[in-house]
Amino acid sequence: MKRMDCTGFGIFFFLVTVLVLPAIALSQEGAKELKLINPEGVVNIEPMKVNPHPASLEGKTVVLQWNGKQNGDNFMNQIAALLNENVKDIKIIKAWQDAPEVKIISQNPEKSRQLAQRIAAFKPDLVIAGQAD
Amino acid sequence: MGIPTVSIATSEFIGLSKDTAMSQGVADMSFVVVPHPMGGIPSEEITQKAKDAFPVILNAATKWKPVAEMPPKKPTYPTETLTFKGTAEDINTLFFEKGWSLGLPIVPPTPEKVAEMLKGTSRKPDEVLGQVPPRMGSLTVELVATHAVMAGCKPGYMPVLIAAMEGLLSPEANWRGSATSTGSISALVIVNGPIVKEIGLAYSQGAASRMHHANAAIGYAIDLIAAIVGGSKPPSPKKTTLGSPADLVAWVFGENEDALPKGWQPYHVDKGFKKTDSVVTVMGIWPPVNIVDLWSATPEEHSTWFSHAVSPLLSIGGPCWISQMEQPHIIGLGPEHADIYAKAGWTKDEIRKTIWEKTRIPFSSWAKACPNQAAFKEKFGEVTPDTVVPITLKPEYLQIIIAGGKGQHSHYFAPFPGSNPVSKVITK
């Protein structure tokens, strides 16, 4: 019985030595401590101040902006009708009708600035803009 | 200006909208979400969506207040580092899980490897080339080198990579648009001049295909920068419906200047550069059209075949997005097709004019709902359904390069709206 125990231990020791330890060693092969550079880069953008919204739209001028994508005008026309029905003395300007040049996707920052300036020229109290497909 | 705004976006695009606001310095903005889509649905559905959204719009207009603030600024140089213990496989897993790789393997960017890469340029590592859209990550020369390491570039590729970045960062390239579009848009990079042979950039047989180290590594580095520094990752803010393998490795090849017919100038010389200049040209493109033509023997036959294979509708051109008719498109003539014209004594100007005259389809081909038809009528005057519409407003917008090697194939590279080919001199 004692002899069998020794044999069992020997087999166990053999298996650990020959099979398990090399496998552990293999899994650690090439494992190193490395310093790596974070490839994301930082985002440093000047914060833009956002003005408070009006407490009410009554008597205010609201510009509706559509970027030319399909059905955006139909949606905005519905919103214009609902605003007129529900808000007293509201003035609605559909930018794409009064200034067709804003009915585009700007494509670059300079064009975006031009569009914003054109819309600002209406002197609105609020802009409601639709975007995306 | 500071005018209060309520911005309406569909459920599929709200993420992109918020990211865009953030990238302009607006940490918090009043958004209203409507169910996607808006396009391609009947008017009754639009009316219902407007009715459902109206109370939310009204509430946003009068009750909304900002909560979030922009994160504090950090130095752009030196780039942050991290310490990690593991195998190359472990590092690849870490980078992919953090969104720092595209799914393909990367070479771990250690400071030593990046320093070695920086030897390929005289530019200072702390120089900021610009902000990569849409995330607006600051791209330093050191960060370009970091991605060059990850993509397996050699130091000699750095000048091309830096010039390509400068081109893509130009407003004329509209990188933001191509990085966020629903289209399968990718970067096209054409290289001219002595550097092509100096760094072993492929320019002939299968130049944009596999087995060319410089082309593959530079193309991979460009897409790593676009996705990781620029954050252009699907499903948002990169909204591409399907995408393409060019989102992993961008189109990069040299013009085949060796195959230029006698008397023809390389592309960069056409654009006003000296022949001895090394120049990179970049543009956001739709997937290119491969025009096989094994049959034409004369310029008349080839230009006719070409014009039937390429259509103003292929690239959503024409009155849908009239801006696309006012920007350059690139014809990549295969050398064998170029020879058909050269043997008949044709110049590039004659080719572009002929192809322009033949590549047109009737105005009636466009759906009534296409926007900008009014702008189109301003350009063309009164039009009828039978008015034929050319691919660009002027033949000069068709630019010609010699692309590839043997075989009777040419290619057409249509630009993404607002993305013009931007050329930059490569400096070492």
Contacts between the chains, C-beta under 8 A, distances in Angstrom:
chain1	res1	chain2	res2	distance
A	29	B	87	7.3
A	30	B	87	4.3
A	30	B	88	6.3
A	31	B	85	6.3
A	31	B	86	5.5
A	31	B	87	5.0
A	31	B	90	7.2
A	32	B	85	6.9
A	32	B	86	7.7
A	32	B	87	7.8
A	33	B	83	6.3
A	33	B	84	7.3
A	33	B	85	4.3
A	34	B	83	7.2
A	34	B	84	5.8
A	34	B	85	7.5
A	34	B	91	7.3
A	34	B	108	6.2
A	34	B	110	5.7
A	35	B	81	5.1
A	35	B	82	7.5
A	35	B	83	5.5
A	35	B	110	6.2
A	35	B	111	5.8
A	36	B	81	6.3
A	36	B	82	5.5
A	36	B	83	7.6
A	36	B	84	5.8
A	36	B	91	7.0
A	36	B	108	5.8
A	36	B	109	5.9
A	36	B	110	6.2
A	37	B	79	5.2
A	37	B	80	7.6
A	37	B	81	5.6
A	37	B	109	4.6
A	37	B	110	7.3
A	37	B	111	6.3
A	37	B	114	5.8
A	37	B	142	7.9
A	37	B	146	4.8
A	38	B	79	6.0
A	38	B	80	4.4
A	38	B	81	6.6
A	38	B	82	6.1
A	38	B	100	7.6
A	39	B	79	7.9
A	39	B	95	7.8
A	39	B	100	5.2
A	39	B	109	6.2
A	39	B	143	6.9
A	39	B	146	5.1
A	39	B	147	6.0
A	39	B	150	6.4
A	39	B	224	7.3
A	39	B	228	5.2
A	39	B	229	7.3
A	40	B	100	6.7
A	40	B	137	6.3
A	40	B	228	5.8
A	40	B	229	6.6
A	41	B	76	7.3
A	41	B	79	6.9
A	41	B	132	7.6
A	41	B	137	3.9
A	41	B	138	5.3
A	41	B	139	6.1
A	41	B	140	7.1
A	41	B	143	5.0
A	41	B	228	7.8
A	41	B	229	4.5
A	42	B	73	7.7
A	42	B	74	4.4
A	42	B	75	7.3
A	42	B	76	5.6
A	42	B	80	7.8
A	42	B	137	6.9
A	42	B	138	5.5
A	43	B	23	7.9
A	43	B	71	7.4
A	43	B	131	7.9
A	43	B	135	6.3
A	43	B	136	5.6
A	43	B	137	5.6
A	43	B	138	7.0
A	44	B	73	4.6
A	44	B	74	6.8
A	44	B	76	6.7
A	44	B	138	5.9
A	45	B	22	7.7
A	45	B	23	6.7
A	45	B	24	7.3
A	45	B	25	4.6
A	45	B	70	6.4
A	45	B	131	7.8
A	45	B	136	5.8
A	46	B	25	5.2
A	47	B	25	5.0
A	47	B	26	8.0
A	47	B	27	6.8
A	47	B	69	7.2
A	47	B	70	4.3
A	48	B	24	6.2
A	48	B	25	3.8
A	48	B	26	5.0
A	49	B	2	6.0
A	50	B	2	7.1
A	50	B	4	7.3
A	50	B	26	6.2
A	50	B	28	7.2
A	50	B	29	6.7
A	50	B	66	5.5
A	51	B	2	4.1
A	51	B	3	6.8
A	51	B	4	5.3
A	52	B	4	6.9
A	52	B	65	7.3
A	53	B	4	4.5
A	53	B	30	6.9
A	53	B	60	7.8
A	53	B	61	6.2
A	53	B	62	6.0
A	53	B	63	7.3
A	53	B	64	5.4
A	53	B	65	7.6
A	54	B	4	6.9
A	54	B	61	7.4
A	54	B	62	6.2
A	55	B	62	5.9
A	56	B	62	5.9
A	57	B	58	7.5
A	57	B	61	5.9
A	57	B	62	6.4
A	62	B	61	7.7
A	68	B	371	3.9
A	68	B	372	6.2
A	69	B	38	6.9
A	69	B	39	6.3
A	69	B	371	7.0
A	70	B	38	6.9
A	70	B	39	3.9
A	70	B	40	6.8
A	70	B	369	5.0
A	70	B	371	7.1
A	71	B	38	4.7
A	71	B	39	5.7
A	71	B	40	7.9
A	71	B	41	6.7
A	71	B	43	7.9
A	71	B	46	5.3
A	71	B	369	7.9
A	72	B	38	6.2
A	74	B	43	5.8
A	74	B	46	4.7
A	74	B	47	7.8
A	75	B	8	7.7
A	75	B	34	7.7
A	75	B	38	6.4
A	75	B	46	5.3
A	75	B	49	6.5
A	75	B	50	5.2
A	78	B	46	6.8
A	78	B	47	5.5
A	78	B	50	3.3
A	78	B	51	7.2
A	78	B	54	8.0
A	79	B	50	5.5
A	79	B	53	7.6
A	79	B	54	6.4
A	79	B	57	6.5
A	82	B	50	6.9
A	82	B	51	7.2
A	82	B	54	4.7
A	83	B	58	7.9
A	86	B	54	7.8
A	86	B	58	7.2
A	87	B	58	7.8
A	100	B	374	6.3
A	100	B	375	7.7
A	103	B	371	6.9
A	103	B	372	7.5
A	104	B	323	7.3
A	104	B	372	7.3
A	105	B	177	7.5
A	105	B	417	7.2
A	105	B	418	7.7
A	107	B	174	4.9
A	107	B	177	5.8
A	107	B	323	6.8
A	107	B	417	6.3
A	107	B	418	2.9
A	108	B	171	4.2
A	108	B	172	7.1
A	108	B	174	5.7
A	108	B	176	8.0
A	108	B	418	6.3
A	109	B	171	5.9
A	110	B	171	6.1
A	116	B	1	6.1
A	117	B	1	7.7
A	119	B	3	7.7
A	120	B	1	4.8
A	120	B	3	6.1
A	124	B	3	6.0
A	125	B	3	7.9
A	125	B	4	7.3
A	126	B	3	7.3
A	126	B	4	5.1
A	126	B	5	7.1
A	126	B	6	6.9
A	126	B	61	5.6
A	127	B	3	5.7
A	127	B	4	7.3
A	127	B	5	4.5
A	127	B	6	7.4
A	128	B	5	7.4
A	128	B	6	4.7
A	128	B	8	6.9
A	128	B	57	6.5
A	128	B	61	7.1
A	129	B	5	6.1
A	129	B	6	7.3
A	129	B	7	5.2
A	129	B	8	6.8
A	130	B	8	4.6
A	130	B	9	7.9
A	130	B	38	7.8
A	131	B	7	6.7
A	131	B	8	7.0
A	131	B	9	5.5
A	131	B	13	7.0
A	131	B	17	6.5
A	132	B	9	4.9
A	132	B	10	5.1
A	132	B	12	7.3
A	132	B	13	3.4
A	132	B	16	7.3
A	132	B	17	6.9
A	132	B	38	7.2
A	133	B	10	6.9
A	133	B	12	7.5
A	133	B	13	6.9
A	133	B	36	7.6
A	133	B	37	5.9
A	133	B	38	6.3
A	133	B	39	5.1
A	133	B	182	6.4
